[in-house]
Amino acid sequence: MPDKFDKKTRSEIMSRIRHKNTSLEVNFRKLLWKNSFGRYRIHYNLPGKPDIVYVSKRIVIFLDGDFWHGYNWKKLGKTPPKKYWQEKIQKNIDRAKKYNRQLKKDGWTVLRFWEHEVKKNPDKCIKKVKEAWK
């Protein structure tokens, strides 16, 4: 089924979707700071463009949106109805796996948190960061 918007309109709509400094990222960074994790870099130039990077500790943190990164979408039966979205989300999943492998191979500790995890239980996420910090 074709898109109900022309290419230019669709592009304008999609360009308004934030991918940097989302409220999720900002709130999580405040939480890290509050828990004395010190200085971090944001959107550091590494594969996958991690949301938060602790260069000296070689820790990267990704905060993945449930929809855009396909949180259990097949298992939960919440696959998007359009083939376009299914393919797009599957590419995001595959790309994340590729970047995880690449970063780990280069000696980085990779932490990925789902949007719902950060919102529902931020202390659990902070605990995982503390474990990686050691």
Wavefront OBJ file of the C-alpha trace (Angstrom):
o trace
v 0.000 0.000 0.000
v 1.463 3.364 -0.970
v 2.165 6.077 1.583
v -0.695 8.551 1.989
v 1.812 11.423 1.958
v 4.006 12.493 -0.921
v 7.762 12.064 -0.508
v 8.415 15.695 0.504
v 5.673 15.729 3.154
v 6.805 12.363 4.561
v 10.367 13.665 4.751
v 9.223 16.756 6.687
v 7.235 14.607 9.118
v 10.110 12.205 9.697
v 12.627 15.047 10.150
v 10.673 16.241 13.196
v 11.293 12.987 15.044
v 14.048 13.690 17.546
v 17.004 11.366 17.624
v 19.333 13.369 19.866
v 18.748 14.774 23.318
v 15.381 13.135 23.728
v 13.694 13.474 27.113
v 14.681 9.867 27.820
v 18.359 10.656 27.197
v 18.330 13.911 29.148
v 16.608 12.318 32.154
v 18.981 9.345 32.150
v 22.031 11.625 31.958
v 20.703 13.582 34.949
v 20.297 10.304 36.792
v 23.883 9.312 35.982
v 25.138 12.667 37.198
v 23.065 12.411 40.394
v 24.658 8.999 41.047
v 28.170 10.470 40.754
v 29.164 8.926 37.456
v 30.962 12.096 36.494
v 31.682 13.437 33.070
v 30.537 11.662 29.966
v 30.460 12.403 26.278
v 27.266 12.452 24.290
v 27.011 11.292 20.685
v 30.707 10.469 20.609
v 32.043 9.439 17.216
v 31.901 5.665 17.559
v 30.067 3.015 15.537
v 26.338 3.268 16.203
v 26.643 6.783 17.691
v 26.167 5.808 21.352
v 23.970 8.117 23.407
v 26.420 8.275 26.326
v 30.138 7.435 26.381
v 32.607 7.174 29.243
v 35.823 7.267 27.246
v 38.265 6.559 30.097
v 36.216 3.565 31.279
v 35.480 2.443 27.690
v 31.755 2.179 28.406
v 29.100 3.055 25.854
v 25.405 3.368 26.626
v 22.571 3.164 24.135
v 18.996 4.092 25.070
v 16.771 2.299 22.586
v 13.194 3.338 21.918
v 10.794 0.395 22.178
v 9.120 1.034 18.806
v 12.112 2.122 16.723
v 14.346 -0.690 17.937
v 11.682 -3.396 17.916
v 11.343 -4.385 21.554
v 10.093 -8.010 21.319
v 7.841 -6.917 18.484
v 7.688 -10.345 16.890
v 7.383 -12.265 20.161
v 4.698 -9.950 21.553
v 2.777 -9.981 18.291
v 3.140 -6.225 17.989
v 4.574 -6.157 14.510
v 3.759 -2.968 12.654
v 1.118 -3.498 9.991
v 3.096 -2.051 7.092
v 5.864 -4.021 5.436
v 7.884 -0.793 5.217
v 7.976 -0.448 9.018
v 8.729 -4.124 9.557
v 11.734 -3.898 7.251
v 12.904 -0.610 8.772
v 12.716 -1.909 12.343
v 14.419 -5.190 11.398
v 17.272 -3.184 9.855
v 17.571 -1.221 13.132
v 17.742 -4.490 15.100
v 20.379 -5.943 12.775
v 22.411 -2.717 12.831
v 22.395 -2.639 16.656
v 23.730 -6.204 16.782
v 26.452 -5.323 14.290
v 27.549 -2.276 16.315
v 27.504 -4.268 19.563
v 29.870 -6.835 18.042
v 32.126 -4.169 16.572
v 32.368 -2.144 19.794
v 32.976 -5.217 21.971
v 35.689 -6.365 19.567
v 37.324 -2.942 19.980
v 37.327 -3.318 23.775
v 34.238 -1.316 24.736
v 31.655 -2.400 27.296
v 28.260 -1.986 25.621
v 25.153 -1.293 27.682
v 21.765 -1.119 25.989
v 18.669 -0.080 27.855
v 15.126 -0.194 26.544
v 12.986 2.895 26.850
v 10.469 1.100 29.088
v 13.288 -0.196 31.346
v 14.634 3.291 31.979
v 11.167 4.684 32.665
v 9.919 1.801 34.806
v 13.025 0.914 36.802
v 15.821 3.464 36.399
v 17.612 2.202 39.525
v 18.092 -1.197 37.899
v 19.722 0.514 34.912
v 22.005 2.524 37.197
v 22.969 -0.705 38.960
v 24.065 -2.190 35.614
v 26.172 0.902 34.929
v 27.786 0.529 38.381
v 28.634 -3.103 37.620
v 30.275 -2.118 34.331
v 32.113 0.729 36.063
v 34.171 -1.597 38.280
l 1 2 3 4 5 6 7 8 9 10 11 12 13 14 15 16 17 18 19 20 21 22 23 24 25 26 27 28 29 30 31 32 33 34 35 36 37 38 39 40 41 42 43 44 45 46 47 48 49 50 51 52 53 54 55 56 57 58 59 60 61 62 63 64 65 66 67 68 69 70 71 72 73 74 75 76 77 78 79 80 81 82 83 84 85 86 87 88 89 90 91 92 93 94 95 96 97 98 99 100 101 102 103 104 105 106 107 108 109 110 111 112 113 114 115 116 117 118 119 120 121 122 123 124 125 126 127 128 129 130 131 132 133 134
